[in-house]
Amino acid sequence: MAQHDYVRHTLDCLEEAQAALRLAQRKGQIAPEDEDQLSRRLEGITERIAQVQEMH
């Protein structure tokens, strides 16, 4: 059960990070050269979390 709580917390944090990234994009607070890299990193983390969820 503790592992599930950790994964759920991590997902919650990831969702907050994605929302913050979208907000920063809308406000023009991210340099265009950084935008793709940040999006790819979040996508990679999302994929890894999904894999962990499938294992548990």
CHARMM-style PDB file with segment names, atoms N, HN, CA, C and O in Angstrom:
ATOM      1  N   MET     1       0.816  -1.193   0.000  1.00  0.00      PROA
ATOM      2  CA  MET     1       0.000   0.000   0.000  1.00  0.00      PROA
ATOM      3  C   MET     1       0.864   1.263   0.000  1.00  0.00      PROA
ATOM      4  O   MET     1       0.517   2.245  -0.656  1.00  0.00      PROA
ATOM      5  N   ALA     2       1.971   1.249   0.719  1.00  0.00      PROA
ATOM      6  HN  ALA     2       2.253   0.451   1.252  1.00  0.00      PROA
ATOM      7  CA  ALA     2       2.841   2.422   0.766  1.00  0.00      PROA
ATOM      8  C   ALA     2       3.383   2.752  -0.624  1.00  0.00      PROA
ATOM      9  O   ALA     2       3.506   3.924  -0.979  1.00  0.00      PROA
ATOM     10  N   GLN     3       3.708   1.724  -1.414  1.00  0.00      PROA
ATOM     11  HN  GLN     3       3.609   0.771  -1.126  1.00  0.00      PROA
ATOM     12  CA  GLN     3       4.208   1.946  -2.773  1.00  0.00      PROA
ATOM     13  C   GLN     3       3.143   2.656  -3.612  1.00  0.00      PROA
ATOM     14  O   GLN     3       3.452   3.567  -4.380  1.00  0.00      PROA
ATOM     15  N   HSD     4       1.888   2.231  -3.457  1.00  0.00      PROA
ATOM     16  HN  HSD     4       1.637   1.491  -2.833  1.00  0.00      PROA
ATOM     17  CA  HSD     4       0.797   2.861  -4.204  1.00  0.00      PROA
ATOM     18  C   HSD     4       0.679   4.335  -3.815  1.00  0.00      PROA
ATOM     19  O   HSD     4       0.482   5.189  -4.680  1.00  0.00      PROA
ATOM     20  N   ASP     5       0.796   4.636  -2.532  1.00  0.00      PROA
ATOM     21  HN  ASP     5       0.955   3.943  -1.829  1.00  0.00      PROA
ATOM     22  CA  ASP     5       0.721   6.024  -2.071  1.00  0.00      PROA
ATOM     23  C   ASP     5       1.842   6.863  -2.683  1.00  0.00      PROA
ATOM     24  O   ASP     5       1.630   8.013  -3.067  1.00  0.00      PROA
ATOM     25  N   TYR     6       3.024   6.281  -2.768  1.00  0.00      PROA
ATOM     26  HN  TYR     6       3.197   5.346  -2.456  1.00  0.00      PROA
ATOM     27  CA  TYR     6       4.164   6.989  -3.349  1.00  0.00      PROA
ATOM     28  C   TYR     6       3.908   7.288  -4.824  1.00  0.00      PROA
ATOM     29  O   TYR     6       4.151   8.401  -5.289  1.00  0.00      PROA
ATOM     30  N   VAL     7       3.419   6.295  -5.550  1.00  0.00      PROA
ATOM     31  HN  VAL     7       3.222   5.390  -5.172  1.00  0.00      PROA
ATOM     32  CA  VAL     7       3.136   6.478  -6.973  1.00  0.00      PROA
ATOM     33  C   VAL     7       2.038   7.521  -7.163  1.00  0.00      PROA
ATOM     34  O   VAL     7       2.140   8.378  -8.041  1.00  0.00      PROA
ATOM     35  N   ARG     8       0.987   7.451  -6.341  1.00  0.00      PROA
ATOM     36  HN  ARG     8       0.904   6.755  -5.628  1.00  0.00      PROA
ATOM     37  CA  ARG     8      -0.112   8.418  -6.444  1.00  0.00      PROA
ATOM     38  C   ARG     8       0.397   9.844  -6.179  1.00  0.00      PROA
ATOM     39  O   ARG     8       0.035  10.782  -6.889  1.00  0.00      PROA
ATOM     40  N   HSD     9       1.231   9.991  -5.162  1.00  0.00      PROA
ATOM     41  HN  HSD     9       1.526   9.229  -4.585  1.00  0.00      PROA
ATOM     42  CA  HSD     9       1.800  11.306  -4.842  1.00  0.00      PROA
ATOM     43  C   HSD     9       2.657  11.814  -6.005  1.00  0.00      PROA
ATOM     44  O   HSD     9       2.596  12.989  -6.365  1.00  0.00      PROA
ATOM     45  N   THR    10       3.446  10.926  -6.579  1.00  0.00      PROA
ATOM     46  HN  THR    10       3.496   9.971  -6.286  1.00  0.00      PROA
ATOM     47  CA  THR    10       4.292  11.296  -7.707  1.00  0.00      PROA
ATOM     48  C   THR    10       3.442  11.743  -8.889  1.00  0.00      PROA
ATOM     49  O   THR    10       3.771  12.722  -9.558  1.00  0.00      PROA
ATOM     50  N   LEU    11       2.353  11.029  -9.146  1.00  0.00      PROA
ATOM     51  HN  LEU    11       2.085  10.234  -8.602  1.00  0.00      PROA
ATOM     52  CA  LEU    11       1.446  11.419 -10.229  1.00  0.00      PROA
ATOM     53  C   LEU    11       0.822  12.782  -9.966  1.00  0.00      PROA
ATOM     54  O   LEU    11       0.700  13.603 -10.875  1.00  0.00      PROA
ATOM     55  N   ASP    12       0.430  13.015  -8.726  1.00  0.00      PROA
ATOM     56  HN  ASP    12       0.529  12.348  -7.988  1.00  0.00      PROA
ATOM     57  CA  ASP    12      -0.136  14.318  -8.373  1.00  0.00      PROA
ATOM     58  C   ASP    12       0.865  15.440  -8.643  1.00  0.00      PROA
ATOM     59  O   ASP    12       0.510  16.482  -9.193  1.00  0.00      PROA
ATOM     60  N   CYS    13       2.111  15.216  -8.252  1.00  0.00      PROA
ATOM     61  HN  CYS    13       2.399  14.370  -7.806  1.00  0.00      PROA
ATOM     62  CA  CYS    13       3.162  16.221  -8.483  1.00  0.00      PROA
ATOM     63  C   CYS    13       3.390  16.430  -9.980  1.00  0.00      PROA
ATOM     64  O   CYS    13       3.584  17.559 -10.432  1.00  0.00      PROA
ATOM     65  N   LEU    14       3.367  15.350 -10.736  1.00  0.00      PROA
ATOM     66  HN  LEU    14       3.209  14.433 -10.369  1.00  0.00      PROA
ATOM     67  CA  LEU    14       3.553  15.438 -12.178  1.00  0.00      PROA
ATOM     68  C   LEU    14       2.424  16.240 -12.821  1.00  0.00      PROA
ATOM     69  O   LEU    14       2.671  17.068 -13.698  1.00  0.00      PROA
ATOM     70  N   GLU    15       1.197  15.997 -12.391  1.00  0.00      PROA
ATOM     71  HN  GLU    15       0.996  15.324 -11.679  1.00  0.00      PROA
ATOM     72  CA  GLU    15       0.062  16.756 -12.923  1.00  0.00      PROA
ATOM     73  C   GLU    15       0.215  18.246 -12.614  1.00  0.00      PROA
ATOM     74  O   GLU    15      -0.099  19.091 -13.452  1.00  0.00      PROA
ATOM     75  N   GLU    16       0.693  18.563 -11.425  1.00  0.00      PROA
ATOM     76  HN  GLU    16       0.948  17.877 -10.745  1.00  0.00      PROA
ATOM     77  CA  GLU    16       0.928  19.964 -11.068  1.00  0.00      PROA
ATOM     78  C   GLU    16       2.029  20.571 -11.939  1.00  0.00      PROA
ATOM     79  O   GLU    16       1.928  21.721 -12.365  1.00  0.00      PROA
ATOM     80  N   ALA    17       3.065  19.803 -12.195  1.00  0.00      PROA
ATOM     81  HN  ALA    17       3.147  18.869 -11.849  1.00  0.00      PROA
ATOM     82  CA  ALA    17       4.157  20.293 -13.041  1.00  0.00      PROA
ATOM     83  C   ALA    17       3.668  20.545 -14.463  1.00  0.00      PROA
ATOM     84  O   ALA    17       4.044  21.538 -15.085  1.00  0.00      PROA
ATOM     85  N   GLN    18       2.835  19.651 -14.974  1.00  0.00      PROA
ATOM     86  HN  GLN    18       2.530  18.844 -14.469  1.00  0.00      PROA
ATOM     87  CA  GLN    18       2.296  19.839 -16.320  1.00  0.00      PROA
ATOM     88  C   GLN    18       1.415  21.086 -16.379  1.00  0.00      PROA
ATOM     89  O   GLN    18       1.489  21.857 -17.335  1.00  0.00      PROA
ATOM     90  N   ALA    19       0.596  21.278 -15.372  1.00  0.00      PROA
ATOM     91  HN  ALA    19       0.536  20.652 -14.595  1.00  0.00      PROA
ATOM     92  CA  ALA    19      -0.264  22.465 -15.331  1.00  0.00      PROA
ATOM     93  C   ALA    19       0.579  23.737 -15.248  1.00  0.00      PROA
ATOM     94  O   ALA    19       0.272  24.732 -15.905  1.00  0.00      PROA
ATOM     95  N   ALA    20       1.631  23.706 -14.448  1.00  0.00      PROA
ATOM     96  HN  ALA    20       1.881  22.898 -13.914  1.00  0.00      PROA
ATOM     97  CA  ALA    20       2.514  24.869 -14.329  1.00  0.00      PROA
ATOM     98  C   ALA    20       3.220  25.155 -15.653  1.00  0.00      PROA
ATOM     99  O   ALA    20       3.388  26.314 -16.033  1.00  0.00      PROA
ATOM    100  N   LEU    21       3.630  24.105 -16.351  1.00  0.00      PROA
ATOM    101  HN  LEU    21       3.494  23.164 -16.043  1.00  0.00      PROA
ATOM    102  CA  LEU    21       4.275  24.286 -17.650  1.00  0.00      PROA
ATOM    103  C   LEU    21       3.307  24.918 -18.647  1.00  0.00      PROA
ATOM    104  O   LEU    21       3.680  25.845 -19.366  1.00  0.00      PROA
ATOM    105  N   ARG    22       2.083  24.432 -18.696  1.00  0.00      PROA
ATOM    106  HN  ARG    22       1.780  23.679 -18.112  1.00  0.00      PROA
ATOM    107  CA  ARG    22       1.085  25.006 -19.611  1.00  0.00      PROA
ATOM    108  C   ARG    22       0.823  26.483 -19.287  1.00  0.00      PROA
ATOM    109  O   ARG    22       0.720  27.316 -20.189  1.00  0.00      PROA
ATOM    110  N   LEU    23       0.718  26.792 -18.005  1.00  0.00      PROA
ATOM    111  HN  LEU    23       0.802  26.115 -17.273  1.00  0.00      PROA
ATOM    112  CA  LEU    23       0.487  28.181 -17.598  1.00  0.00      PROA
ATOM    113  C   LEU    23       1.667  29.069 -18.009  1.00  0.00      PROA
ATOM    114  O   LEU    23       1.478  30.160 -18.547  1.00  0.00      PROA
ATOM    115  N   ALA    24       2.863  28.594 -17.750  1.00  0.00      PROA
ATOM    116  HN  ALA    24       3.016  27.708 -17.313  1.00  0.00      PROA
ATOM    117  CA  ALA    24       4.055  29.362 -18.122  1.00  0.00      PROA
ATOM    118  C   ALA    24       4.130  29.548 -19.640  1.00  0.00      PROA
ATOM    119  O   ALA    24       4.545  30.603 -20.120  1.00  0.00      PROA
ATOM    120  N   GLN    25       3.727  28.515 -20.393  1.00  0.00      PROA
ATOM    121  HN  GLN    25       3.390  27.658 -20.003  1.00  0.00      PROA
ATOM    122  CA  GLN    25       3.715  28.636 -21.849  1.00  0.00      PROA
ATOM    123  C   GLN    25       2.727  29.719 -22.288  1.00  0.00      PROA
ATOM    124  O   GLN    25       3.047  30.559 -23.128  1.00  0.00      PROA
ATOM    125  N   ARG    26       1.536  29.690 -21.717  1.00  0.00      PROA
ATOM    126  HN  ARG    26       1.275  29.008 -21.034  1.00  0.00      PROA
ATOM    127  CA  ARG    26       0.512  30.679 -22.084  1.00  0.00      PROA
ATOM    128  C   ARG    26       0.954  32.101 -21.749  1.00  0.00      PROA
ATOM    129  O   ARG    26       0.622  33.044 -22.467  1.00  0.00      PROA
ATOM    130  N   LYS    27       1.694  32.249 -20.671  1.00  0.00      PROA
ATOM    131  HN  LYS    27       1.964  31.483 -20.088  1.00  0.00      PROA
ATOM    132  CA  LYS    27       2.139  33.581 -20.247  1.00  0.00      PROA
ATOM    133  C   LYS    27       3.438  34.004 -20.929  1.00  0.00      PROA
ATOM    134  O   LYS    27       3.925  35.114 -20.716  1.00  0.00      PROA
ATOM    135  N   GLY    28       3.995  33.116 -21.746  1.00  0.00      PROA
ATOM    136  HN  GLY    28       3.600  32.214 -21.919  1.00  0.00      PROA
ATOM    137  CA  GLY    28       5.229  33.443 -22.449  1.00  0.00      PROA
ATOM    138  C   GLY    28       6.440  33.494 -21.536  1.00  0.00      PROA
ATOM    139  O   GLY    28       7.390  34.229 -21.809  1.00  0.00      PROA
ATOM    140  N   GLN    29       6.420  32.722 -20.455  1.00  0.00      PROA
ATOM    141  HN  GLN    29       5.648  32.126 -20.233  1.00  0.00      PROA
ATOM    142  CA  GLN    29       7.504  32.756 -19.476  1.00  0.00      PROA
ATOM    143  C   GLN    29       8.594  31.719 -19.742  1.00  0.00      PROA
ATOM    144  O   GLN    29       9.570  31.627 -18.997  1.00  0.00      PROA
ATOM    145  N   ILE    30       8.421  30.952 -20.795  1.00  0.00      PROA
ATOM    146  HN  ILE    30       7.628  31.026 -21.400  1.00  0.00      PROA
ATOM    147  CA  ILE    30       9.417  29.933 -21.130  1.00  0.00      PROA
ATOM    148  C   ILE    30      10.054  30.319 -22.457  1.00  0.00      PROA
ATOM    149  O   ILE    30       9.364  30.626 -23.429  1.00  0.00      PROA
ATOM    150  N   ALA    31      11.370  30.299 -22.480  1.00  0.00      PROA
ATOM    151  HN  ALA    31      11.931  30.050 -21.690  1.00  0.00      PROA
ATOM    152  CA  ALA    31      12.072  30.604 -23.722  1.00  0.00      PROA
ATOM    153  C   ALA    31      11.721  29.536 -24.758  1.00  0.00      PROA
ATOM    154  O   ALA    31      11.670  28.351 -24.428  1.00  0.00      PROA
ATOM    155  N   PRO    32      11.482  29.937 -25.990  1.00  0.00      PROA
ATOM    156  CA  PRO    32      11.101  28.977 -27.027  1.00  0.00      PROA
ATOM    157  C   PRO    32      12.074  27.807 -27.151  1.00  0.00      PROA
ATOM    158  O   PRO    32      11.659  26.679 -27.417  1.00  0.00      PROA
ATOM    159  N   GLU    33      13.352  28.070 -26.962  1.00  0.00      PROA
ATOM    160  HN  GLU    33      13.689  28.987 -26.746  1.00  0.00      PROA
ATOM    161  CA  GLU    33      14.335  26.987 -27.089  1.00  0.00      PROA
ATOM    162  C   GLU    33      14.248  25.985 -25.941  1.00  0.00      PROA
ATOM    163  O   GLU    33      14.743  24.865 -26.070  1.00  0.00      PROA
ATOM    164  N   ASP    34      13.636  26.358 -24.832  1.00  0.00      PROA
ATOM    165  HN  ASP    34      13.233  27.268 -24.728  1.00  0.00      PROA
ATOM    166  CA  ASP    34      13.495  25.453 -23.686  1.00  0.00      PROA
ATOM    167  C   ASP    34      12.164  24.694 -23.682  1.00  0.00      PROA
ATOM    168  O   ASP    34      12.033  23.664 -23.021  1.00  0.00      PROA
ATOM    169  N   GLU    35      11.199  25.200 -24.410  1.00  0.00      PROA
ATOM    170  HN  GLU    35      11.306  26.037 -24.948  1.00  0.00      PROA
ATOM    171  CA  GLU    35       9.847  24.653 -24.356  1.00  0.00      PROA
ATOM    172  C   GLU    35       9.786  23.179 -24.765  1.00  0.00      PROA
ATOM    173  O   GLU    35       9.195  22.367 -24.053  1.00  0.00      PROA
ATOM    174  N   ASP    36      10.386  22.827 -25.894  1.00  0.00      PROA
ATOM    175  HN  ASP    36      10.867  23.487 -26.472  1.00  0.00      PROA
ATOM    176  CA  ASP    36      10.348  21.439 -26.358  1.00  0.00      PROA
ATOM    177  C   ASP    36      11.041  20.501 -25.379  1.00  0.00      PROA
ATOM    178  O   ASP    36      10.542  19.412 -25.094  1.00  0.00      PROA
ATOM    179  N   GLN    37      12.194  20.926 -24.865  1.00  0.00      PROA
ATOM    180  HN  GLN    37      12.599  21.810 -25.096  1.00  0.00      PROA
ATOM    181  CA  GLN    37      12.932  20.081 -23.932  1.00  0.00      PROA
ATOM    182  C   GLN    37      12.117  19.825 -22.666  1.00  0.00      PROA
ATOM    183  O   GLN    37      12.062  18.691 -22.192  1.00  0.00      PROA
ATOM    184  N   LEU    38      11.493  20.844 -22.121  1.00  0.00      PROA
ATOM    185  HN  LEU    38      11.537  21.765 -22.506  1.00  0.00      PROA
ATOM    186  CA  LEU    38      10.685  20.673 -20.916  1.00  0.00      PROA
ATOM    187  C   LEU    38       9.501  19.747 -21.174  1.00  0.00      PROA
ATOM    188  O   LEU    38       9.190  18.886 -20.352  1.00  0.00      PROA
ATOM    189  N   SER    39       8.852  19.924 -22.300  1.00  0.00      PROA
ATOM    190  HN  SER    39       9.105  20.623 -22.968  1.00  0.00      PROA
ATOM    191  CA  SER    39       7.714  19.068 -22.643  1.00  0.00      PROA
ATOM    192  C   SER    39       8.153  17.616 -22.789  1.00  0.00      PROA
ATOM    193  O   SER    39       7.477  16.711 -22.300  1.00  0.00      PROA
ATOM    194  N   ARG    40       9.279  17.390 -23.457  1.00  0.00      PROA
ATOM    195  HN  ARG    40       9.828  18.126 -23.854  1.00  0.00      PROA
ATOM    196  CA  ARG    40       9.775  16.015 -23.638  1.00  0.00      PROA
ATOM    197  C   ARG    40      10.137  15.374 -22.302  1.00  0.00      PROA
ATOM    198  O   ARG    40       9.858  14.196 -22.082  1.00  0.00      PROA
ATOM    199  N   ARG    41      10.749  16.135 -21.423  1.00  0.00      PROA
ATOM    200  HN  ARG    41      10.976  17.093 -21.603  1.00  0.00      PROA
ATOM    201  CA  ARG    41      11.120  15.593 -20.109  1.00  0.00      PROA
ATOM    202  C   ARG    41       9.882  15.181 -19.325  1.00  0.00      PROA
ATOM    203  O   ARG    41       9.859  14.112 -18.715  1.00  0.00      PROA
ATOM    204  N   LEU    42       8.855  16.022 -19.336  1.00  0.00      PROA
ATOM    205  HN  LEU    42       8.873  16.890 -19.831  1.00  0.00      PROA
ATOM    206  CA  LEU    42       7.619  15.670 -18.631  1.00  0.00      PROA
ATOM    207  C   LEU    42       6.949  14.453 -19.259  1.00  0.00      PROA
ATOM    208  O   LEU    42       6.415  13.605 -18.544  1.00  0.00      PROA
ATOM    209  N   GLU    43       6.971  14.358 -20.579  1.00  0.00      PROA
ATOM    210  HN  GLU    43       7.405  15.047 -21.159  1.00  0.00      PROA
ATOM    211  CA  GLU    43       6.396  13.195 -21.250  1.00  0.00      PROA
ATOM    212  C   GLU    43       7.154  11.928 -20.863  1.00  0.00      PROA
ATOM    213  O   GLU    43       6.543  10.885 -20.630  1.00  0.00      PROA
ATOM    214  N   GLY    44       8.475  12.016 -20.795  1.00  0.00      PROA
ATOM    215  HN  GLY    44       8.971  12.864 -20.985  1.00  0.00      PROA
ATOM    216  CA  GLY    44       9.280  10.861 -20.401  1.00  0.00      PROA
ATOM    217  C   GLY    44       8.968  10.410 -18.981  1.00  0.00      PROA
ATOM    218  O   GLY    44       8.868   9.214 -18.708  1.00  0.00      PROA
ATOM    219  N   ILE    45       8.816  11.366 -18.089  1.00  0.00      PROA
ATOM    220  HN  ILE    45       8.897  12.337 -18.310  1.00  0.00      PROA
ATOM    221  CA  ILE    45       8.466  11.037 -16.704  1.00  0.00      PROA
ATOM    222  C   ILE    45       7.081  10.407 -16.654  1.00  0.00      PROA
ATOM    223  O   ILE    45       6.861   9.441 -15.924  1.00  0.00      PROA
ATOM    224  N   THR    46       6.154  10.947 -17.422  1.00  0.00      PROA
ATOM    225  HN  THR    46       6.332  11.733 -18.015  1.00  0.00      PROA
ATOM    226  CA  THR    46       4.795  10.410 -17.465  1.00  0.00      PROA
ATOM    227  C   THR    46       4.806   8.960 -17.927  1.00  0.00      PROA
ATOM    228  O   THR    46       4.124   8.115 -17.348  1.00  0.00      PROA
ATOM    229  N   GLU    47       5.576   8.672 -18.965  1.00  0.00      PROA
ATOM    230  HN  GLU    47       6.130   9.359 -19.435  1.00  0.00      PROA
ATOM    231  CA  GLU    47       5.667   7.302 -19.473  1.00  0.00      PROA
ATOM    232  C   GLU    47       6.249   6.367 -18.419  1.00  0.00      PROA
ATOM    233  O   GLU    47       5.757   5.254 -18.236  1.00  0.00      PROA
ATOM    234  N   ARG    48       7.278   6.807 -17.737  1.00  0.00      PROA
ATOM    235  HN  ARG    48       7.678   7.711 -17.886  1.00  0.00      PROA
ATOM    236  CA  ARG    48       7.915   5.964 -16.709  1.00  0.00      PROA
ATOM    237  C   ARG    48       6.951   5.683 -15.558  1.00  0.00      PROA
ATOM    238  O   ARG    48       6.888   4.556 -15.067  1.00  0.00      PROA
ATOM    239  N   ILE    49       6.208   6.686 -15.129  1.00  0.00      PROA
ATOM    240  HN  ILE    49       6.259   7.602 -15.528  1.00  0.00      PROA
ATOM    241  CA  ILE    49       5.230   6.503 -14.053  1.00  0.00      PROA
ATOM    242  C   ILE    49       4.153   5.523 -14.493  1.00  0.00      PROA
ATOM    243  O   ILE    49       3.719   4.686 -13.701  1.00  0.00      PROA
ATOM    244  N   ALA    50       3.719   5.613 -15.738  1.00  0.00      PROA
ATOM    245  HN  ALA    50       4.072   6.293 -16.381  1.00  0.00      PROA
ATOM    246  CA  ALA    50       2.713   4.681 -16.255  1.00  0.00      PROA
ATOM    247  C   ALA    50       3.247   3.251 -16.216  1.00  0.00      PROA
ATOM    248  O   ALA    50       2.503   2.326 -15.890  1.00  0.00      PROA
ATOM    249  N   GLN    51       4.509   3.062 -16.539  1.00  0.00      PROA
ATOM    250  HN  GLN    51       5.113   3.814 -16.803  1.00  0.00      PROA
ATOM    251  CA  GLN    51       5.119   1.733 -16.482  1.00  0.00      PROA
ATOM    252  C   GLN    51       5.131   1.203 -15.051  1.00  0.00      PROA
ATOM    253  O   GLN    51       4.833   0.032 -14.816  1.00  0.00      PROA
ATOM    254  N   VAL    52       5.471   2.057 -14.108  1.00  0.00      PROA
ATOM    255  HN  VAL    52       5.713   3.009 -14.299  1.00  0.00      PROA
ATOM    256  CA  VAL    52       5.502   1.646 -12.704  1.00  0.00      PROA
ATOM    257  C   VAL    52       4.103   1.257 -12.245  1.00  0.00      PROA
ATOM    258  O   VAL    52       3.929   0.270 -11.530  1.00  0.00      PROA
ATOM    259  N   GLN    53       3.108   2.033 -12.658  1.00  0.00      PROA
ATOM    260  HN  GLN    53       3.249   2.835 -13.239  1.00  0.00      PROA
ATOM    261  CA  GLN    53       1.730   1.720 -12.278  1.00  0.00      PROA
ATOM    262  C   GLN    53       1.308   0.361 -12.814  1.00  0.00      PROA
ATOM    263  O   GLN    53       0.644  -0.402 -12.113  1.00  0.00      PROA
ATOM    264  N   GLU    54       1.684   0.052 -14.045  1.00  0.00      PROA
ATOM    265  HN  GLU    54       2.223   0.673 -14.614  1.00  0.00      PROA
ATOM    266  CA  GLU    54       1.325  -1.228 -14.648  1.00  0.00      PROA
ATOM    267  C   GLU    54       1.955  -2.395 -13.894  1.00  0.00      PROA
ATOM    268  O   GLU    54       1.370  -3.475 -13.825  1.00  0.00      PROA
ATOM    269  N   MET    55       3.133  -2.186 -13.333  1.00  0.00      PROA
ATOM    270  HN  MET    55       3.608  -1.308 -13.388  1.00  0.00      PROA
ATOM    271  CA  MET    55       3.825  -3.253 -12.605  1.00  0.00      PROA
ATOM    272  C   MET    55       3.186  -3.512 -11.251  1.00  0.00      PROA
ATOM    273  O   MET    55       3.359  -4.590 -10.683  1.00  0.00      PROA
ATOM    274  N   HSD    56       2.452  -2.543 -10.726  1.00  0.00      PROA
ATOM    275  HN  HSD    56       2.311  -1.667 -11.187  1.00  0.00      PROA
ATOM    276  CA  HSD    56       1.872  -2.694  -9.393  1.00  0.00      PROA
ATOM    277  C   HSD    56       0.422  -2.807  -9.534  1.00  0.00      PROA
ATOM    278  OT1 HSD    56      -0.286  -2.944  -8.536  1.00  0.00      PROA
TER     279      HSD     56
END
